[in-house]
Amino acid sequence: MRCLVTGATGYIGGRLVPELLAAGHDVRCMAREPGRLRDQPWAERVETARADAADAEATRAALDGVDVAYYLIHTMGAGRDFAAADRRAAETFAACAERAGVRRIVYLGGLAPDEDLSPHMSSRTEVGEIFLRSGVPAVVLRAAVIIGSGSASFEMLRHLTERLPVMTTPRWVRTRTQPVAIRDVLRYLVGWAGVAEEVNRSFDVGGPDVLSYAGMMRGYAEVAGLPRRVIIPVPLLSPALSSHWVGLVTPVPAALARPLVESLRNEAVCREHDIAAYLPDPLQGLVPFREAVALALRRIREAEVATRWSSASTPGAPSDPLPTDPDWAGGTLYTDRRARRVDAPPQALWEVIESIGGENGWYSLPAAWRLRGLMDRLAGGVGLRRGRRDPRRLRVGDAVDFWRVEEVEPGRLLRLRAEMRLPGLAWLELSVHRSGGRTVYGQRALFHPHGLAGHLYWWAVSPFHSLIFGRMPRNVAGAAERGARRRALSKK
């Protein structure tokens, strides 16, 4: 089949594409920024189409010749009008799919009851209904908590359990849910490309275990070898307060945590398992919760996390490209530029640059970086806790703490775009070049202010630049030189 995958830059879509390719299907990825897919290991094996699902003309062109279209787009409750935006995008996509002669739409939604839904779950339910009412046969998979390395739900569960041995928790920790392993979700998604029958309905999908959230936390602790967690439910924390609490304790920012927390107030247990009539369970059965946790932890330990929740753009984060013209006519562009000669080969310097952030840190005043990350989280931003997908390698679109990789030229340039809360747009460029036969480290911080607040912000933080950005060249150079010496000694 020829399959179209929307949301290929996100957590599920980025894992679905290689699974479809492995199953022998042709794949076309539809993305607003196809350039973010270029460093994926499967990039040369897929077609790409630039389109926003709300743009009828571009979406219709992207769907041309497609048999099965996977709709994996959801705004996760960003902004007041997110439900209306989701509705318009789904209606446009469905209409374009019908005109293009698409055989089936597959949508991954949420598992929830029919009443008293959170705004997030209500929107996902509405999108599924739009596809079921469209002129194209649709399969809507309704899943609860997805357990897999790097998923937002798993990261929330993991960090809450690991960081809080004693917890006073809101009532939603007692809500029953039926978690499902990411590998079972992907098996279902891929499987529908090969089902010949015309099917137009929703299916509940879940793993073999029904647990409360507290039960999942205790199960995670057992698998991870942690002491038994003490969980004390209290009725005081509303979803809004809970999301800020989750945002402070875990890498998941409050803006993303809120829809996840709100969805947990509803019981999410499968009412049927009819999907097995079309896609039978594996001989060994569906993946149990504890096994799914063990698999996810192994992927994390081995640094083999293919995608993370942060693969998708953070709601509200800037997406404007860097103005490459130094004399950019779009307004003021403040610049902090530094350079340092390095007594090491260019490759040794590049290895340090490409591994920056996450557990490796930022090579200057760790306390100051942590404070800036905490300030961002208190303001509802992503903070520093997103870390990195891989400790050594970066690709375009990767999140690195409160930055996102906008450009990678291996051995030469790394450009990061800020996703912290700022009154403007900011970038940090780290580069390697040769001058006079010597290796040179280049560093450039840029800030495009928005309004008076942006200008005031730049001048307020300028005194700290010497402390933070000023120390980076010396420390990065030192790390590269030490690495080069270790490599030279190991060869003797």
C-alpha positions in Angstrom: 0.0 0.0 0.0 1.0 3.6 -0.3 0.6 5.1 3.1 0.5 8.8 4.1 1.7 9.5 7.7 0.8 12.9 9.2 2.6 13.9 12.4 5.8 12.1 11.3 7.9 14.6 13.3 6.1 13.5 16.5 6.4 10.6 18.9 4.0 8.0 17.3 4.5 9.1 13.7 8.3 9.0 13.9 8.0 5.3 15.1 5.3 4.3 12.7 7.1 5.3 9.5 10.0 2.7 9.9 7.5 0.0 10.9 5.4 0.6 7.7 8.6 0.5 5.6 9.6 -2.8 7.3 6.2 -4.2 6.4 6.8 -3.4 2.7 4.6 -0.4 2.3 5.5 2.8 0.4 5.4 5.8 2.7 4.8 9.5 2.2 5.2 11.9 5.1 3.1 15.0 5.3 4.6 17.8 7.5 4.5 21.5 7.8 8.4 21.5 8.0 9.7 18.5 6.0 13.2 19.6 6.7 12.8 18.3 10.2 12.7 14.8 8.8 15.9 15.0 6.8 18.1 13.4 9.5 15.8 10.5 10.3 17.5 7.2 9.4 14.6 6.4 7.1 14.5 9.8 5.4 15.8 8.7 2.0 13.2 5.9 1.8 10.1 8.0 2.0 8.5 10.8 0.0 7.7 14.1 1.8 5.0 16.6 1.2 4.8 20.0 2.7 1.3 20.7 4.0 -0.7 21.8 7.0 -3.9 19.7 7.5 -6.0 22.9 7.5 -4.7 23.8 4.1 -7.1 22.1 1.6 -5.0 22.6 -1.5 -1.7 21.3 -0.1 -3.4 18.5 1.8 -5.2 17.3 -1.3 -1.9 17.2 -3.2 -0.3 15.3 -0.4 -3.1 12.7 -0.5 -2.9 12.1 -4.2 -2.4 8.4 -4.9 -2.6 7.3 -1.2 -4.4 4.1 -0.1 -4.2 4.5 3.7 -3.9 7.8 5.5 -2.7 7.9 9.1 -3.9 11.0 11.0 -1.7 11.5 14.0 -2.2 15.2 14.6 -3.4 16.7 17.9 -2.6 20.1 19.4 -2.7 18.8 23.0 -4.9 21.6 24.2 -2.6 24.5 23.1 -4.5 27.8 23.2 -8.1 28.7 23.7 -9.3 27.7 20.3 -7.4 24.4 20.0 -10.7 22.4 19.7 -11.9 24.5 16.8 -8.5 24.2 15.1 -8.5 20.5 15.5 -12.1 20.3 14.2 -11.2 22.4 11.1 -8.1 20.4 10.3 -9.9 17.0 10.6 -12.8 18.2 8.5 -10.4 19.5 5.8 -8.3 16.3 5.9 -11.4 14.1 5.6 -12.8 16.0 2.7 -9.5 16.0 0.9 -9.1 12.3 1.5 -12.5 11.6 0.0 -11.7 13.7 -3.1 -8.3 11.9 -3.5 -10.0 8.4 -3.4 -8.2 7.3 -0.2 -9.3 3.8 0.9 -9.0 4.2 4.6 -8.2 6.8 7.3 -6.6 5.5 10.5 -6.8 7.8 13.6 -5.2 7.2 17.0 -7.5 8.8 19.6 -8.0 8.4 23.4 -9.9 5.8 25.4 -12.5 7.5 27.5 -16.2 7.2 28.6 -18.9 9.0 26.7 -19.6 11.7 29.3 -17.8 14.3 31.5 -14.8 14.5 29.2 -11.9 16.9 29.6 -11.6 19.5 26.8 -8.6 17.5 25.5 -10.4 14.1 25.4 -13.6 15.8 24.1 -11.6 17.2 21.2 -10.0 13.8 20.4 -13.4 12.1 20.5 -14.9 14.7 18.2 -12.0 14.3 15.7 -12.7 10.5 15.6 -16.4 11.1 15.0 -15.6 13.5 12.1 -13.6 10.7 10.4 -16.3 8.1 11.1 -18.9 10.4 9.5 -16.8 11.2 6.5 -17.1 9.6 3.1 -13.9 7.5 3.7 -14.0 4.3 5.8 -12.2 5.1 9.0 -10.6 3.1 11.8 -10.4 5.0 15.1 -8.1 3.4 17.7 -8.9 4.5 21.3 -5.9 4.0 23.5 -5.3 5.0 27.2 -1.8 5.5 28.6 0.9 4.4 26.1 3.9 2.9 27.8 7.1 3.3 25.7 10.5 4.9 26.0 10.2 8.6 25.5 6.4 8.9 25.5 5.0 11.8 27.5 2.8 9.5 29.6 5.8 7.2 30.4 8.1 10.1 31.2 5.5 11.6 33.6 5.1 8.2 35.3 8.8 7.5 35.5 9.9 10.8 37.0 7.0 11.0 39.5 7.9 7.6 40.7 11.7 8.0 40.8 11.8 11.5 42.4 9.1 11.2 45.0 9.4 8.1 47.3 6.6 9.6 49.4 3.8 11.3 47.6 0.6 13.2 48.5 -1.4 12.8 45.3 -4.7 13.9 43.9 -7.7 11.6 43.5 -6.9 10.8 39.9 -4.2 8.3 41.1 -7.1 6.0 42.0 -8.7 6.1 38.6 -8.5 2.8 36.7 -6.8 2.7 33.4 -5.7 0.0 30.9 -2.1 0.9 29.7 -0.9 -0.3 26.4 2.7 -0.9 25.2 3.9 1.2 22.3 4.8 -1.9 20.3 1.2 -3.1 20.5 0.0 0.3 19.4 2.4 0.2 16.4 1.3 -3.3 15.5 -2.3 -2.2 15.4 -1.5 0.8 13.3 0.6 -1.1 10.8 -1.9 -3.9 10.7 -4.7 -1.8 9.3 -2.8 -1.1 6.1 -3.2 -4.8 5.3 -6.9 -5.4 6.2 -8.9 -5.8 3.0 -12.4 -5.5 4.5 -14.2 -2.2 4.5 -14.4 -1.1 8.1 -15.8 2.1 9.6 -15.8 2.0 13.4 -13.8 2.7 16.6 -11.9 0.0 18.5 -10.8 0.1 22.2 -7.1 -0.9 22.5 -5.3 -1.7 25.7 -2.9 -4.1 27.3 -3.7 -7.1 29.5 -3.6 -5.2 32.8 -6.1 -2.9 34.4 -4.4 -0.7 37.0 -4.9 2.5 38.9 -2.3 5.2 38.3 -1.0 4.5 41.8 -0.8 0.8 40.8 1.3 1.8 37.8 3.6 3.9 40.0 4.1 0.9 42.3 4.6 -1.4 39.4 7.2 0.9 37.8 9.1 1.1 41.2 9.2 -2.7 41.3 10.5 -3.1 37.8 13.1 -0.2 38.3 14.3 -1.8 41.5 13.1 1.1 43.7 11.8 0.9 47.3 8.1 0.6 47.6 6.5 4.1 47.1 4.2 5.5 49.7 1.2 7.1 48.0 -1.2 9.3 50.0 -4.2 10.5 48.0 -5.6 13.9 48.9 -8.7 15.7 47.4 -7.0 19.1 47.2 -5.2 19.2 43.9 -7.3 20.3 40.9 -6.1 19.3 37.3 -4.6 22.8 37.0 -2.6 22.6 40.2 -1.7 19.0 39.4 -0.3 20.0 36.0 1.9 22.7 37.6 3.1 20.1 40.2 3.9 17.6 37.4 5.6 20.3 35.5 8.0 21.0 38.4 8.7 17.4 39.2 9.0 15.9 35.7 10.4 16.9 32.3 6.8 17.3 31.0 5.9 21.0 31.0 2.7 22.2 32.6 1.1 23.0 29.2 1.5 19.4 28.1 0.9 17.9 31.6 -2.5 19.5 32.0 -4.3 17.6 29.2 -2.6 14.4 30.3 -3.7 14.9 33.9 -7.2 15.9 32.9 -7.7 12.7 30.9 -6.7 10.7 34.0 -9.8 11.8 35.9 -11.9 9.5 33.6 -11.7 5.7 33.9 -10.0 4.4 30.7 -10.8 0.7 30.5 -11.6 -1.2 27.3 -15.2 -2.2 26.9 -14.5 -4.5 23.9 -11.7 -6.2 22.2 -13.3 -6.6 18.8 -10.1 -5.5 17.0 -8.8 -9.1 17.5 -11.3 -10.3 14.9 -9.3 -8.3 12.3 -5.8 -8.2 13.9 -5.4 -11.3 16.2 -3.4 -11.0 19.3 0.2 -12.3 19.0 0.8 -15.9 20.1 2.6 -14.7 23.2 -0.3 -12.3 24.0 -0.3 -8.5 24.4 2.6 -7.0 26.3 1.9 -6.8 30.1 2.5 -3.5 31.9 5.6 -4.5 33.7 7.2 -6.0 30.6 6.4 -2.7 28.7 8.1 -0.8 31.5 11.2 -3.1 31.4 11.5 -2.7 27.6 11.2 1.1 27.9 13.9 1.3 30.6 16.2 -0.9 28.6 15.8 1.4 25.6 16.7 4.4 27.8 19.7 2.7 29.3 21.0 1.7 25.9 20.3 5.2 24.4 18.1 3.7 21.7 15.1 5.9 22.1 13.9 6.5 18.5 11.5 9.3 19.3 10.5 11.2 22.4 7.5 13.3 23.4 9.6 16.3 22.8 10.1 15.3 19.1 6.9 17.2 18.5 7.0 21.0 18.7 6.1 22.4 22.0 2.8 24.3 22.1 3.5 28.0 21.9 7.2 27.6 21.0 8.6 29.8 18.3 9.0 28.3 14.8 10.4 31.3 12.9 13.6 30.4 11.0 16.9 32.2 11.8 17.4 35.4 9.8 20.6 34.4 8.1 21.4 37.9 6.8 23.6 39.6 9.4 22.0 42.9 8.3 18.5 41.5 8.6 15.8 44.0 7.7 13.2 42.5 9.9 14.1 44.5 13.0 16.6 44.6 15.7 18.8 41.5 16.1 21.1 41.5 19.2 24.2 39.4 18.9 26.8 38.0 21.4 29.7 36.6 19.4 32.7 34.8 20.8 35.6 32.6 19.5 38.5 30.6 20.9 41.4 28.7 19.4 41.5 25.0 20.4 44.6 22.8 20.7 42.7 19.8 19.3 41.6 18.4 16.0 38.3 19.7 14.6 36.6 16.3 15.2 37.4 16.4 18.9 35.8 19.8 19.2 32.8 18.7 17.2 32.2 15.7 19.5 32.0 18.1 22.5 29.6 20.4 20.6 27.3 17.7 19.4 27.1 16.2 22.9 26.2 19.5 24.7 23.2 19.7 27.0 21.3 17.0 28.9 23.5 15.1 31.3 26.6 16.6 29.7 25.7 20.1 30.7 26.4 23.5 29.1 30.1 24.1 30.1 29.4 27.2 32.2 27.9 27.9 35.6 25.6 24.9 36.0 23.7 26.6 38.9 22.9 29.6 36.6 21.6 27.2 33.9 19.5 25.4 36.4 18.1 28.6 37.8 17.2 29.7 34.2 15.5 26.4 33.7 13.6 26.7 36.9 12.4 30.2 36.1 11.2 28.9 32.7 9.2 26.1 34.3 7.6 28.5 36.8 6.5 30.5 33.9 4.9 27.4 32.3 7.8 26.7 29.9 9.7 23.5 29.2 12.7 24.2 31.4 15.9 22.1 31.3 14.5 18.7 32.1 13.7 17.6 28.6 17.3 16.5 28.2 18.4 14.8 25.0 17.1 11.9 22.9 20.7 10.5 22.4 23.7 11.5 24.5 26.1 11.8 21.6 24.3 12.4 18.3 21.8 15.1 17.3 19.5 15.5 14.3 17.3 18.3 13.1 14.2 18.6 15.3 15.7 17.1 18.4 15.0 18.8 21.7 18.0 19.7 23.9 16.8 20.9 27.2 15.0 24.2 26.4 16.4 24.4 22.9 15.5 22.6 19.7 18.0 21.7 17.0 17.3 23.8 13.9 20.4 23.0 11.9 23.2 20.4 12.0 26.1 20.5 9.6 28.2 17.6 10.9 31.7 18.7 11.9 30.9 22.3 11.3 27.7 23.9 12.7 25.1 23.3 15.4 22.2 25.8 15.6 19.8 25.7 18.4 16.5 27.6 18.7 15.2 28.6 22.1 11.9 27.2 23.3 11.9 28.8 26.8 9.5 31.6 27.5 11.0 34.8 26.1 9.7 38.1 24.8 11.3 37.4 21.5 13.1 34.8 19.5 16.6 33.4 20.4 19.2 31.2 18.8 22.6 29.7 19.9 25.1 28.8 17.2 28.2 26.7 17.9 30.7 26.1 15.1 34.0 24.6 14.2 36.4 26.0 11.6 40.1 26.2 10.8 42.2 29.4 10.8 45.9 29.7 10.3 46.2 25.9 10.7 44.5 26.0 14.1 41.1 24.7 15.2 38.7 27.5 16.2 35.5 27.3 18.2 32.9 29.8 17.3 29.9 30.8 19.3 27.1 33.2 18.5 23.9 34.0 20.6 21.2 35.9 18.8 18.0 37.6 20.1 15.2 39.2 18.1 13.1 41.1 20.6 9.3 41.4 20.5 8.3 44.9 21.6 9.6 47.0 24.4 9.6 44.0 26.8 12.0 42.2 24.4 14.5 45.1 24.4 14.3 45.4 28.2 14.9 41.7 28.6 18.0 41.8 26.5 19.6 44.6 28.4 18.6 43.1 31.7 20.3 39.8 31.0 23.4 41.3 29.1 25.5 41.5 32.3 25.0 37.7 32.8 26.2 36.9 29.3 29.8 37.4 30.3 29.3 34.9 33.1 27.4 32.3 31.0 28.4 32.7 27.4 31.8 34.1 28.2 32.9 30.9 30.0 31.6 28.5 27.5 34.4 28.9 24.9 37.1 28.2 27.5 35.3 25.2 28.9 34.3 23.7 25.6 37.8 24.1 24.3 39.2 22.5 27.5 36.8 19.5 27.1 37.9 19.0 23.5 41.6 19.2 24.3 41.2 16.7 27.2 39.3 14.4 24.9 42.1 14.6 22.2 44.8 13.9 24.8 42.9 10.8 26.0 42.5 9.6 22.5 46.2 10.1 21.8 47.2 8.2 25.0 44.9 5.3 24.2 46.7 4.8 20.8 50.1 4.5 22.5 
